[in-house]
């Protein structure tokens, strides 16, 4: 069942996504494979500059997100 989110949606963190949902949200998380990765430098903020070659593969996880009493990961 799709979730209706008004656009543009602005939450307190500026993420543009609701912090609570009334129905379970199911999303597909496609996999990717890093074929090559090089560190090419360091930015002024300390993060590394990267040169990466990524390819998608025909694997994905299906994530179901729902409100609950606890934080739980269920296989």
LINBELMO-V846642 format. One record per backbone hydrogen bond with DSSP energy under -0.5 kcal/mol. NH is the residue of the N-H (numbers start at 1). CO is the residue of the C=O. E is the energy in kcal/mol with one decimal. If there is no record, write none. Layout:
nh->NH co->CO e->E
nh->NH co->CO e->E
This chain:
nh->4 co->2 e->-0.5
nh->5 co->3 e->-0.6
nh->14 co->11 e->-1.5
nh->25 co->65 e->-3.3
nh->26 co->24 e->-0.5
nh->27 co->25 e->-0.5
nh->27 co->63 e->-2.8
nh->29 co->61 e->-3.2
nh->30 co->28 e->-0.7
nh->31 co->59 e->-2.7
nh->33 co->55 e->-3.2
nh->35 co->33 e->-0.8
nh->35 co->53 e->-2.6
nh->36 co->53 e->-1.1
nh->38 co->51 e->-2.4
nh->40 co->38 e->-0.7
nh->40 co->49 e->-2.5
nh->41 co->49 e->-0.9
nh->43 co->47 e->-3.7
nh->46 co->43 e->-1.8
nh->49 co->41 e->-2.6
nh->51 co->38 e->-2.5
nh->53 co->36 e->-2.3
nh->54 co->52 e->-0.6
nh->55 co->33 e->-2.3
nh->57 co->31 e->-1.3
nh->59 co->57 e->-1.4
nh->61 co->29 e->-1.9
nh->63 co->27 e->-3.2
nh->63 co->61 e->-0.6
nh->65 co->25 e->-3.4
nh->65 co->63 e->-0.5
nh->66 co->64 e->-0.5
nh->72 co->70 e->-0.6
nh->74 co->72 e->-0.5
